[in-house]
Amino acid sequence: MKLINFTLLLFIIATVSCSRQNIRNNTSEAKPNVVLVITDDQGYGDLGAHGNTIIQTPNLDAFHAESYHLTDFHVGPTCAPTRSALMTGRDANSTGVWHTIGGWSLLREDEKTMADMFSEAGYATGGFGKWHMGDNYPFRPEYRGFQHTVMHGGGGVQQTPDFWNNTYFDDVYFNNGKPVQYKGYCTDVFFDEAISFIKDNKNKPFFCYIASNAPHGPFNVPVSYYDLYKDLSADVLQDTQKRFYGMITNVDENFGKLRKTLKELQVADNTILIFMTDNGTAAGQYYNKKTKKSTGFNAGMRGHKGSQYEGGHRVPFFIHWKNGNIYQSTDINELTGVVDVLPTLAELCGISLPKNHKELAGESIVPMLKNPDTTNERMLITDSQRIQVPEKWRGSAVMQQKWRLIDGKELYNLEKDKGQRNNLADKFPEKVTEMRSFYEKWWKKVSVDFEKEIYFKVGLDIENPIALTCHDIHAANGNQPWNQIAIRNGDLGKGYWCLDIKKSGKYKVSLRRYPIESDLNINATIPAITKKELPGLDRELPIGKNLQYSKASVKIGEIYREVSVSDTDKSADFIMELPSGKTKMNANFYKDEHLKNVAYYVYIEKL
């Protein structure tokens, strides 16, 4: 009997060992598909599976029960930097993307992406939802390895580069760069388009990137999802949080529909399915200064979106691949980061990194997937710059195991102080010195190109005319009117665009108050879009003000021109002979000699 029990024990050990060892790089012909879902502004605590007892996320909770979880996984504190690190496996600051606007959300042309990697390996590649790393050639996703895309412009629906008057409902999105009208709520549209892509490519390996703009603000949501939370008192959830939670529940429903489709198509077992988010919560927790009470849930962490504290950059990461034996609820508790995703997928799929890829900042976590008890003492760094030229230590967190060095001077141990309230820097000066030393070496590496500006290419057949918006002007102190509410309000902006004029010759430069698709006059007054028209709006789109412009000017290099503006003009047009080369452009409207404002939209055409 003892011999039988011993034999049974050996069999169990061998089975477990075999299961873990089967998590490997795939070198067979049947390459796994990859579906990567990333939501926008959803934090670690905005899931039922992470202890939130209010939010309704049944599909994601069920997925959590069938996946491996990186419980100490970190991204950037804001969205575009996270996406650049995800796509390249490199530190965001090295890629030119350390801001969300201001000319520093453009992925440098020589960076290679995850989509490049999969495309080169023979995969069908599709991207749906949010890109946020450039809206012009060569920055757009169609030029970065994606063969099929349906995406909005800028960093979110209703931002300045997005199609005019998009509201999240029945919007115009860019299908392979061309505007197309869609019916339905934004998240539903992006998941539906992704599902169509999967159906079209089910018989070959595919990489499907679903990047919802939800639950990023404005918190526009179908009324039925808001109604799930509307009766909760203000002591439980604020109204904005009810909308935010409703948007997440809608994402959850679409995630369930995605999983159902993968099963129906019989591709679920050989599909690596990932769910993650891009930064800490934007609205999942609200602190009332008067009552000194919080509503919502942030898993006990300090900080939200944009913060260098844990709640700003620790996010969910769930991965499931049944054929790779990654399908049982398992925690991996060691430090990992967004830069690890690309090399991990390369190893799991048995494919090479993109051609001419630069030095990786991340590392494959396949050893952890094989043995979740694997430990490491690596250090990782995240920061939030959001300025024109990054500053050392600004909004930074150096991380090692459960140690956190904040801004180079505050030291916390999360094992004993999850909320980061007890600064231990004076008690552990050696640890501070060690982590500061690592940061110094990191900074020297990532800061090489900080002042190397990124240029828009002008005069090429592939994009002529080129459309530029004030979302991407270089300006200090946040002088970029980055969303369409700011455009309607007539917010003041100032700054310049970096141009690389590829061919000398005659150009038409057109300055507009409203984008070309609006067909509006410069001095038009346009009506608001109200909640009566769209009950799902978080906030109404205000009246578009008549700014009473009388003059416009443009300066490209040393060439300066002015024209007068009348009430019947839709654009202020300039015909200019421009030399080839890199230069800077200023474009402005004037009400009078004392009021100058940036041109919100500029179109440059090679004649």
Residue pairs with C-beta under 8 A, 6 or more apart in sequence:
19 325
20 325
20 370
20 371
21 370
22 324
22 325
23 324
23 325
23 326
23 348
23 366
23 369
23 370
24 324
24 348
24 366
24 370
25 347
25 348
25 349
25 350
25 366
26 32
26 324
26 348
26 349
26 350
27 350
28 350
30 270
31 121
31 122
31 123
31 205
31 349
31 350
31 351
32 205
32 270
32 271
32 272
32 321
32 323
32 324
32 348
32 349
33 198
33 205
33 206
33 207
33 208
33 267
33 270
33 271
33 272
34 118
34 123
34 206
34 207
34 208
34 271
34 272
34 274
34 345
34 349
35 194
35 198
35 207
35 208
35 210
35 258
35 262
35 271
35 272
35 273
35 274
36 207
36 208
36 209
36 210
36 274
36 276
36 341
37 210
37 211
37 212
37 255
37 258
37 273
37 274
37 275
37 276
38 83
38 86
38 209
38 210
38 211
38 212
38 275
38 276
38 277
38 278
39 211
39 212
39 214
39 215
39 248
39 251
39 276
39 277
39 278
40 79
40 130
40 156
40 211
40 212
40 213
40 214
40 215
40 216
40 277
40 278
41 79
41 215
41 216
41 217
41 277
41 278
41 279
41 281
41 282
41 283
41 305
42 215
42 248
42 251
42 277
42 281
42 284
42 315
42 316
43 277
43 279
43 280
43 281
43 282
43 284
43 285
43 298
43 299
43 304
43 305
43 311
43 315
44 50
44 277
44 280
44 281
44 298
44 299
44 301
44 311
44 314
44 315
44 316
45 51
45 52
45 281
45 284
45 285
45 296
45 297
45 298
45 299
45 301
45 311
46 52
46 55
46 57
46 215
46 244
46 245
46 248
46 277
46 281
46 284
46 297
47 55
47 57
47 60
47 61
47 64
47 316
48 55
48 56
48 57
48 58
48 60
48 61
49 57
49 60
49 61
49 64
49 65
50 299
50 316
51 297
51 299
52 284
52 297
52 299
53 297
54 229
54 232
54 236
54 237
54 245
54 296
54 297
55 245
55 248
55 249
55 297
56 228
56 245
56 249
56 252
57 248
57 249
57 252
58 252
58 256
59 252
59 253
59 255
59 256
59 259
60 252
60 255
60 275
60 318
62 256
63 255
63 259
63 273
63 275
63 318
63 320
64 318
64 329
65 329
66 320
66 327
66 328
66 329
67 273
67 275
67 318
67 319
67 320
67 326
67 327
67 329
67 330
68 318
68 319
68 320
68 326
68 328
68 330
68 331
68 332
68 369
68 372
69 316
69 317
69 318
69 329
69 330
69 331
69 332
70 317
70 319
70 332
70 336
70 365
71 331
71 332
71 333
72 314
72 333
72 334
72 335
72 336
73 276
73 314
73 315
73 316
73 317
73 336
73 337
73 338
74 313
74 314
74 315
74 335
74 336
74 337
74 338
74 380
74 382
74 397
74 399
75 82
75 85
75 86
75 276
75 277
75 278
75 279
75 313
75 315
75 337
75 338
75 382
76 82
76 85
76 92
76 278
76 279
76 313
76 338
76 382
76 383
76 384
77 279
77 280
77 305
77 306
77 307
77 308
77 312
77 313
77 382
77 383
77 384
77 395
78 100
78 279
78 305
78 306
78 384
78 386
79 100
79 130
79 132
79 155
79 216
79 278
79 279
80 92
80 97
80 99
80 100
80 105
80 132
80 133
80 155
81 92
81 93
81 97
81 98
81 99
81 100
81 384
81 385
82 92
82 278
82 279
82 338
83 97
83 130
83 131
83 132
83 133
83 211
83 278
84 90
84 92
84 95
84 96
84 97
84 107
84 111
84 133
85 91
85 92
85 95
85 337
85 338
85 339
85 361
85 362
86 114
86 338
86 341
86 342
87 107
87 111
87 113
87 114
87 115
87 133
87 144
87 342
88 95
88 107
88 111
88 112
88 113
88 114
88 342
88 357
88 358
89 114
89 339
89 340
89 341
89 342
89 343
89 353
89 357
89 360
89 361
89 362
90 111
90 339
90 358
90 359
90 360
90 361
90 362
91 339
91 361
91 381
91 442
91 445
91 446
92 98
93 383
93 385
93 390
93 446
93 447
93 450
94 358
94 361
94 445
94 446
94 448
94 449
95 107
95 108
95 111
96 104
96 106
96 107
96 108
96 111
96 449
96 452
96 454
97 104
97 105
97 106
97 107
97 133
98 104
98 383
98 385
98 386
98 390
99 105
99 385
99 386
99 387
99 388
100 132
100 155
100 386
100 482
101 155
101 471
101 472
101 480
101 482
102 388
102 472
102 473
102 474
102 475
102 478
102 480
102 495
103 388
103 453
103 454
103 472
103 473
103 474
103 497
103 498
104 388
104 454
105 132
105 133
105 134
105 155
105 472
106 133
106 134
106 139
106 454
106 472
107 113
107 133
107 134
107 139
107 144
108 449
108 454
109 138
109 139
109 454
110 356
110 358
111 358
112 145
112 353
112 354
112 355
112 356
112 357
112 358
113 144
113 145
113 354
114 145
114 207
114 209
114 341
114 342
114 345
114 354
115 125
115 127
115 141
115 144
115 145
115 146
115 207
115 209
116 144
116 145
116 354
116 355
117 145
117 342
117 345
117 346
117 351
117 352
117 353
117 354
117 357
118 125
118 145
118 207
118 349
118 351
119 125
119 145
119 146
119 147
119 207
120 145
120 351
120 352
120 354
120 355
121 205
121 349
121 351
121 352
122 204
122 205
123 204
123 205
123 206
123 207
124 147
124 148
124 197
124 200
124 201
124 204
124 205
124 206
124 207
125 145
125 146
125 147
125 148
125 206
125 207
125 209
126 146
126 147
126 148
126 149
126 194
126 197
126 201
126 206
126 207
126 208
126 209
127 141
127 146
127 148
127 149
127 150
127 151
127 209
127 211
128 149
128 150
128 151
128 190
128 191
128 193
128 194
128 197
128 208
128 209
128 210
128 211
129 150
129 151
129 152
129 186
129 190
129 210
129 211
129 212
129 213
130 151
130 152
130 155
130 156
130 211
130 212
130 213
130 216
131 140
131 141
131 149
131 151
131 211
132 154
132 155
132 156
133 139
133 141
133 144
134 140
135 153
135 154
135 161
135 467
135 469
135 472
136 456
136 457
136 463
136 466
136 467
136 468
137 143
137 457
137 460
137 462
137 463
137 466
138 144
138 457
140 149
140 177
141 149
141 151
142 149
142 176
142 177
145 354
146 209
148 176
148 197
149 174
149 175
149 176
149 177
150 173
150 174
150 175
150 180
150 182
150 189
150 190
150 193
151 173
151 174
151 211
152 162
152 163
152 166
152 171
152 173
152 174
152 186
152 213
153 159
153 161
153 162
153 163
153 174
154 160
154 161
154 162
154 469
154 471
154 482
155 216
155 471
155 482
156 162
156 213
156 216
156 217
156 483
157 166
157 167
157 168
157 171
157 186
157 213
158 166
158 167
158 168
158 218
158 483
158 484
158 485
159 471
159 482
159 483
159 484
160 469
160 470
160 471
160 481
160 482
160 483
160 484
160 486
160 487
160 600
161 469
161 471
161 472
162 484
163 171
163 172
163 173
163 174
163 179
163 515
163 517
164 484
164 514
164 515
164 517
164 518
165 484
165 518
165 529
165 541
166 172
166 484
167 220
167 529
167 534
167 537
167 541
168 185
168 186
168 213
168 218
168 220
168 221
168 536
169 184
169 185
169 186
169 220
169 534
169 536
170 181
170 182
170 183
170 184
171 181
171 182
171 186
171 189
172 179
172 180
172 181
172 182
172 517
173 179
173 180
173 182
173 189
174 180
179 517
182 189
183 189
184 192
185 221
185 222
185 250
185 536
186 212
186 213
186 214
187 212
187 213
187 214
187 247
187 250
187 251
187 254
188 250
188 254
190 210
190 211
190 212
190 213
191 210
191 212
191 254
191 255
191 257
191 258
194 208
194 210
194 258
195 257
195 258
195 261
197 206
197 208
198 206
198 208
198 261
198 262
198 265
198 267
199 261
199 265
202 265
202 267
205 349
210 258
212 251
212 254
214 221
214 247
214 248
214 250
214 251
215 244
215 247
215 248
215 251
215 282
215 283
216 282
217 282
217 283
217 538
218 485
218 537
218 538
218 539
219 240
219 243
219 244
219 247
219 283
219 538
220 243
220 534
220 536
220 537
220 538
221 243
221 246
221 247
221 250
221 536
221 538
222 246
222 250
222 536
223 535
223 536
225 246
225 247
225 249
225 250
226 242
226 243
226 246
226 536
227 246
228 245
228 246
228 249
229 237
229 241
229 242
229 245
229 246
230 242
232 242
234 295
235 293
235 295
236 295
237 245
237 295
237 296
238 286
238 295
238 296
240 283
240 286
240 538
241 283
241 284
241 286
241 295
241 296
243 283
243 538
244 282
244 283
244 284
245 284
255 275
259 268
259 273
262 268
262 271
262 273
268 322
269 322
269 323
270 321
270 322
270 323
271 321
272 319
272 320
272 321
272 324
272 326
272 345
272 348
272 349
273 319
273 320
273 321
274 317
274 318
274 319
274 320
274 341
275 316
275 317
275 318
276 315
276 316
276 317
276 318
276 338
276 341
277 315
277 316
278 315
279 305
279 306
279 312
279 313
279 315
280 298
280 301
280 303
280 304
280 305
280 306
280 307
280 311
280 312
280 313
280 314
280 315
281 296
281 298
281 304
281 305
281 311
282 304
282 305
283 296
284 296
284 297
284 298
284 304
285 294
285 295
285 296
285 297
285 298
285 304
285 311
286 294
286 295
286 296
287 293
287 294
288 294
288 295
298 304
298 311
299 311
300 418
300 419
301 309
301 310
301 311
301 314
301 418
301 419
301 420
302 309
302 310
302 311
302 419
302 420
302 421
303 309
303 310
303 311
303 312
303 420
304 311
304 312
305 312
306 312
306 384
306 386
306 395
307 313
307 384
307 395
308 382
308 383
308 384
308 395
308 396
308 397
308 406
308 407
309 397
309 404
309 406
309 420
310 397
310 404
310 414
310 418
310 420
312 384
313 382
313 397
317 336
319 326
319 369
320 326
320 327
321 327
321 348
324 348
326 369
330 372
331 372
332 365
332 368
332 369
332 372
332 374
333 372
334 368
334 374
334 375
334 376
334 401
335 376
335 378
335 380
335 399
335 400
335 401
336 365
336 368
337 362
337 380
337 382
338 362
339 360
339 361
339 362
339 380
340 362
340 363
340 364
340 365
341 362
342 353
342 360
342 362
343 353
343 360
343 362
343 363
343 364
344 362
344 364
344 365
344 366
344 369
346 352
346 353
346 364
347 364
347 366
348 366
348 369
353 360
363 378
367 374
368 374
377 400
377 401
378 400
379 398
379 399
379 400
379 435
379 438
380 398
380 399
380 400
381 396
381 397
381 398
381 399
381 438
381 439
381 442
382 396
382 397
382 399
383 390
383 394
383 395
383 396
383 397
384 394
384 395
385 391
385 394
385 395
386 395
387 394
387 476
388 474
388 475
388 476
389 450
389 451
390 447
390 450
392 408
392 443
392 447
393 407
393 408
393 409
393 439
394 407
395 407
396 406
396 407
396 408
396 439
397 404
397 405
397 406
398 404
398 405
398 408
398 435
398 436
398 438
398 439
399 405
400 435
402 413
402 414
402 415
403 411
403 412
403 413
403 414
403 431
403 435
404 411
404 412
404 413
404 414
404 420
405 411
405 431
405 432
405 435
405 436
405 439
406 412
406 420
408 436
408 439
409 425
409 432
410 420
410 423
410 425
411 423
411 424
411 425
411 428
411 431
411 432
411 435
412 420
412 422
412 423
412 424
413 424
414 420
416 422
425 432
453 474
453 498
454 498
455 498
455 499
455 500
455 582
456 466
456 468
456 472
456 497
456 498
456 499
456 500
457 463
457 466
457 500
457 502
458 466
458 499
458 500
458 501
458 502
458 507
458 604
458 606
459 501
459 502
459 503
459 505
459 507
459 580
459 604
459 606
460 502
460 503
460 606
464 605
464 606
465 508
465 510
465 603
465 604
465 605
465 606
466 603
466 604
466 605
467 515
467 516
467 601
467 602
467 603
468 497
468 601
468 602
468 603
468 604
469 515
469 600
469 601
469 602
470 480
470 481
470 482
470 493
470 495
470 598
470 599
470 600
470 601
471 480
471 481
471 482
472 480
472 497
473 479
473 480
473 493
473 494
473 495
473 496
473 497
473 598
474 495
474 496
474 497
474 498
475 493
475 494
475 495
475 496
475 598
479 492
479 493
479 494
479 495
479 598
480 493
480 495
481 487
481 491
481 492
481 493
481 598
481 600
484 541
485 539
485 541
485 542
487 514
487 544
487 600
488 526
488 541
488 542
488 543
488 544
488 545
489 542
489 545
490 545
490 547
490 597
492 597
492 598
493 597
493 598
493 600
494 588
494 596
494 597
494 598
495 586
495 598
496 584
496 585
496 586
497 584
497 585
497 587
497 602
498 582
498 583
498 584
499 556
499 582
499 583
499 584
499 585
499 604
500 581
500 582
501 507
501 578
501 579
501 580
501 581
501 582
501 583
502 580
503 580
503 606
504 577
504 578
504 579
504 580
505 577
505 578
505 606
505 607
506 575
506 576
506 577
506 578
506 606
506 607
507 575
507 576
507 577
507 578
507 604
507 605
507 606
507 607
508 573
508 574
508 575
508 576
508 603
508 604
508 605
508 607
509 554
509 556
509 573
509 574
509 576
509 587
509 602
509 603
509 604
509 605
510 571
510 572
510 573
510 574
510 602
510 603
510 604
510 605
511 552
511 554
511 571
511 572
511 573
511 574
511 587
511 588
511 589
511 599
511 601
511 602
512 522
512 570
512 571
512 572
512 599
512 600
512 601
512 602
512 603
513 520
513 521
513 522
513 523
513 524
513 547
513 549
513 589
513 599
513 600
513 601
514 520
514 522
514 524
514 526
514 544
514 600
514 601
515 600
515 601
516 571
516 601
516 603
518 526
519 570
520 526
520 544
520 570
521 567
521 568
521 569
521 570
522 549
522 565
522 567
522 569
522 570
522 571
522 572
522 589
523 546
523 547
523 548
523 549
523 565
523 567
523 569
524 544
524 546
525 543
525 544
525 545
525 546
526 543
526 544
527 543
527 544
528 540
528 541
528 542
528 543
529 537
529 540
529 541
530 537
530 540
531 537
531 540
547 589
547 591
547 597
548 591
549 565
549 589
549 590
549 591
550 564
550 565
550 590
550 591
550 592
551 562
551 563
551 564
551 565
551 589
551 590
552 562
552 563
552 565
552 572
552 587
552 588
552 589
552 590
552 599
553 560
553 561
553 562
553 563
553 586
553 587
553 588
553 590
554 560
554 561
554 574
554 576
554 585
554 586
554 587
554 588
554 599
554 602
555 561
555 585
555 586
555 587
556 576
556 578
556 583
556 584
556 585
557 578
557 579
557 583
557 584
559 576
559 578
561 574
561 576
563 572
563 573
563 574
565 572
565 589
571 603
572 589
572 599
575 607
585 602
587 598
587 599
587 602
588 596
588 597
588 598
588 599
589 596
589 597
589 598
589 599
590 596
590 597
591 597
